[in-house]
Amino acid sequence: MASSTLHPQFPTLTLRRPRQASLSWRRTLARDSIASTSPHSSSSVTILTSKGDPFCLLLRGNGALIKCAAVNLAPGTPVRPTSILVVGATGTLGRQIVRRALDEGYDVRCLVRPRPAPADFLRDWGATVVNADLSKPETIPATLVGIHTVIDCATGRPEEPIKTVDWKGKVALIQCAKAMGIQKFVFFSIHNCDKHPEVPLMEIKHCTEKFLRDSGLNHITIRLCGFMQGLIGQYAVPILEDRSVWGTDAPTRIAYMDTQDIARLTFIALRNENINGKLLTFAGPRAWTTQEVITLCERLAGQDANVTTVPVSILKFTRQLTRLFEWTNEVADRLAFSEVLSSDTVFSNPMAETYNLLGVDAKDISTLEKYLQDYFTNILKKLKDLKAQSKQTDIYF
């Protein structure tokens, strides 16, 4: 059994590789935290942990040692409940969280990585943008100053190791939030993540859920099934452009939800003190198979799709093959997730109790039919207008 220690200051994940070549992650909290310099820290800042408390940070800067204990803010330095930090603000869900928060009058700060193309659209909307990187823990504390609530929508990029952001970064973020007295923490996870330990990303999400719960922070964990927005690039656009649409032969069903609805329900939950510490699952009105989604898109687009079907057996074989080489381990990890999505699984959850808890009418939740119909109606109208304009500008000799 081989183990992988992520960082001395973090809880450890043990990587076990049984003879069957299955992959699982096991979370264990270290009995005594070890003071150690972060490998990502700069020469001026060192992040350490206090002994016996993995949720208390020691920051060393310019020779001074500062203990950031998890204490409530003094009465003379109040933090407004409307001040929130959105992590992962440029993502599919993150940007909808930002828009909703601004519309509802929150003071929004967005944590984004330094990037060649700045996230100017967030500033244009009225948010404040701060540069930090979850893979560099020393950059996190400054972003939390004056913040009441953290909403974590972040996930790692496809090209980087899954555990870099989704485990190391999230543990560092939770530790900093606890040490700096953050009042509430919202974490987005994946539905059924506790049932698929063979998928690294899902196991890490489940471990993060447990770590957040053990931190003692006021928190809400929200598990999600799938985003309707992701279907546009995956199915709608290729069909309109006569390109191949990729699918599998598995009967997986997913209850997709509009990220605008997710954002709206999130802020309703955030304002409800009775939901502190709860685990919620948000799912759309109906679970769909890949083929049903493709058929719906074909009907709304008025044309057939060029479907290329990938058998589940091919995905399984490819995953086993990529696990043979060290440099393809990350590919294998992501194929594991694809394998789950290509199995006989239903990613859905009854929502009646959640709607009742939040005081939401089920009729106000967008259906996939309505969402895609609005998209195709708008895009086909634009294409028709462009075609008409093109004809008007034709010059004949």
N, C-alpha and C positions, 0 to 999 in steps of 0.2 A: 504494500500500500504506500503510495507516494503522497506526500503532503506538500502544500504550498502555503507559506506564511505571507500574507499580503503586506503587512507592515507591523512593526512591534507595537504601535500604539492602537492598532485596530483589533477587534475580535478576529479570530482566524477562521478561514475556510479550509477544510481538509478535502483534498481531491482524492477520491477513491476510484481505483480502476479494477473492478473485479475481473475474474477470468472471462466473464461474458462480455467484457469490453463496454459495459454500461457506465454512464457517467453520473455521478451524484456529488452534491456539495453538502457538507455538514458544518453548521455554525457552532462554535464553542466560544464562550467568553473566557478570556484569560483570568486566572485567579488574581494575579497581581499585574497591574499595568506597568509597563517598562518605559522609563524615560529614554527617549531616543530621538536623535535628529531626523527630521523627515528627509527622505532622499530627494524630495522635490523642493525643499525649502531653499531660500536664498541665504547668503552669508549673513544677512542682518536679522533674519527672523528664523527662530527654531520653534517647532511645535512639539510639545511633550504631553504626556498624560500624567495625571496625579495618581499616586498609588491607591489602589482599592476602588477607584471610581473612574470607569471608562468614559463617563460623560462630563468630566471636568478637565479643562485644558490648561496647560501652562504655556505661555508664550514668552519666548526670550528674544528680546530685540535690543541691539546696541548695548549689550552687556547687562541689561536689566531683566529681572525675572518677574513676570506678572502672572498672578493666578487669576484665571477667569472662572470663579466659582459660579455654580448655578444658583443665583439668588434673585429675588424679586427686585425690580428697580425701586429706588428710593422715591418717596412721595414728591420730592422736589424736581424729579426728572421724568415726568410722565411721557409715555409713548402713546400716541393716538391709536385707537383700535382700527382706524381706517388706513394705517400705514402697512402696506404689504410688500413682500419681496416675491417676485415670480421667477423661479429657476426653470430654464428651458423655455424662455419666452418667445423664441423664434420658431418653435415647432408647431405642428398642426394643431395640437391642443393648447399649447402655451399662448399662442397669439389670440386665441378666442378667450382665454382666461383674462388676458390683459385688456382686451376690448370690453369685456363684460364689467371688469372691475372699474375701468375708467368711466363707463356709462353709469355705474351706480355710485360714483363719487368717491371712490377710493384713491388714495395717494399711492401710485404704483411705481415701484422700483424694479427694474429688470436686470437680472444677472445674466450676462452673455459673455462668451469667450471672446478674447481679442481676435479680430478677424479682418482680412483684407477688405471685405465689403461690410462697412458698419451697418448696424441695425437701425438705420435712420428712420424707417417707417414707425418704429416704436416711439421715437422722440416726436415725430410728426403727430402721432395720436395723443401725445401729452404725457407719456411716461418718462421716467428718468432711467437712463441706462448706465450701469456700472460694469466694468470689465473684471472678470474673475474666471477661474477655471477650477472645477471640482477635482481635477486630477492634481491640483497644486493647493493643498490644504491651507497654506499660509496666506492665500489670497482671499479666503472666505470671510474671516471675522469682520473686516472693514465693511463688507456689504450688508452686515446685519445690524449695524449701529442705527438706532432709531426705528427699528422695525418691530411691529407687533405680531404679524402673521407671516409665515413662510408657506408658499404654495409650490410644491415641487412637481414639475411636469417634465423634468429632464430625463434623457436617456442617451446612452453612448452612440457615437457615430458608427456606421457599419464597418469602417476601416480600422477601428481601434478595438483592443481586447475588451470583452464584455465587462470584466470585473473592474476595469480602470475607473469608469464613471459610475456604473450601476451598483458597484459594491464599495470600493474604496472611497469614492467621492461622496456617496450618500452617507456613509458612516461618519466621515469628516464633517459633513454638513449638519447632521443630527447632533454630533458632539458639540459643535460650535453653537448651534441653536440652544442647546441645553445650558452650556456654560454662560451664554450671554443673556439668558432670561427671556428668550422668545416665548410669547404667550400662547401661540397656537401653531401647529404644523399640519399641513395637508399633504398627504402622499398618495400619488396615483400608482396603482399596481395592476396586475393582470388577473382576470377571472380564472379560477381553477389553478392558480400558481402553486397551491399547496398539494395538488394532485399529480404534478408532473416533475418530480425531482430529477428525472433524466434529462431535462432541458435546463442548461445552465442559467439562462436569463430568468426563467420562471422560478427556479430555486433561489436565485439571488433576490428576486422580488419578495419571495416569501420570507427569506432571512431578514431582509430590510424591514418588513412589516413587524417581525418579532423584535428586532433591535429598537425600532421606534417605540413600540409598546413598552419595552423594558426601560427606556430612557426616562419615563415619568413625565414627558412633555404632554400637555394637552394636545391631542391630535385627532385627526380623522383620516382613515385609510379608505380609499375608494378604488375598487377593482373595476376594470373596464373590459368590455368584450371586443369591440372593434369600432373603427371610425368610418362613417359614411364617406368622408372626404377622401379617404384612401382609394375608394372605388373609382373615382374619376380618372386618375392616371392609370389605374390598373386595367379598367375595362372600357369606360366611356370614351376616352380619347382614342385609344387604339381602334375601336370600332368605327369611329367617325373618320379616322385617317386610313382605314383599310389595312391596318397592320395586324400582326398576329396577336391573339389574346391567349395568354397562358393559363391553364387550369389543370386540375388533377381529376382522377377518377374516383376520389373519395367522397363519402356523403357527409362531410363536416358541415355543421350548421352554425352560423354566427349571427348574433343579434346586434347588427350594426346600429350605432347611435350618432346623431349629428353632434359635432363638438360644441356647437352653440348651445344645445340643450344640456350637454355635460357641464359647460361653464355656468349656465343659469342655475342648475340644481346644486352645483358646488357652493355657490354663494348663499343659496337658501340654507344649505347644511351648515355653512360657516357661521351664520347668524343664530343658529339654533343651539343653545347651550346644552340641551338634552342629548345632543349627538356626539359630544366630546367622548373620545375613546372608542367610538363605534367603528365597525367595519361594514361599509356599504358596498353594494355591487350595482352599477348602472348598466342596464341593457336596453336595447331597442325593443319596439313592440313585437317584432317577429324575427325568428332565426331563419337565415337563408343559406342554401347551398350555393356553391360557385356557379353551377349550371343555371340555377334559378336567377341569379343576378345577371348572368350573361343574357339569358332569354329576355329579361325585363329591359335591359339596355338595347337589345336588338329591336324590340317592339317600339320603344320610345325613339330610337334613332331612325327607324324605318328602313333598316338594312341588316343583312346577315353579318355575323362575326366570323372571322377566320380563326377558328379555335384550334390551338395546339395543346393536346392533352398529354400531361406527364404522368405516367403511372406511379403510384405510391412506391412500388417495388424499386423503381429507378432512384427515387429519393433516398430510400433506405440503403441501397447499394452504394450510392455516391457518398453518403455519410460515413459508412464503414470504410470506404477507400480513403477519404480525406483524413480519417483518424490515424492512419498508418504513418503519417509524416508530421513532425513537430510543427513545421511551418504552415500546415493546413488545419491546425487544431481549431482556430477561430471559425473557419469555414464549416467544420464539422459541428461546432456548437450552434451555429445559425441554422444549419440544415436540420438539427434536432428540433428546433422550433417549427420549421416548415413541416417536419414529419408529423408533429402533433396536430398542426392545422390541416393535415391531409389524412387524418385518421377518422374513425367513426365517433366523432366527438361533437357535443353540442355546447357552444359558448353562448349561454343565455342564462337568465335568472328571472324568477317571478318578481314583478315590480310593484304589485298592489300594496304590500306592506310599506315599501320605501316611499311610494307616492303619498300614502296616508301619513307617514311620519313627517314628510316634508311639506304636506299640505298642497300637493300638486295634482292637477287633473290630468289623467292619462291622455285625454284628447289634445292636450297642448304639446305633446311630444311628437316630433316629426316622424313620419313613416318613411321607409326607404323609397316607396313608390312616389310619394310627394316630393322628396328631396331630388331624386333623379329626374322626375318629370319637370321640375323647375329648371334644373340644369340644362336638359336637352331643349326645352322650350326657348330658353335664353340664348343658348349657343347656336341653335338652328336659325333663330331669327337674325342673329348677328351675321351668320354665314350668308343668309339670304340677302341681307342689306348690302353686304360687301360685294356680292355677285351683281346686285342691281347697280351699285355705284360703278363697278368695273365696266358694265355694259354702257353706262352713260358717258364714260370717258373714252370709249373706243373711238379711234380716228380712222376713217376710211379714205383711201385715195382712189 
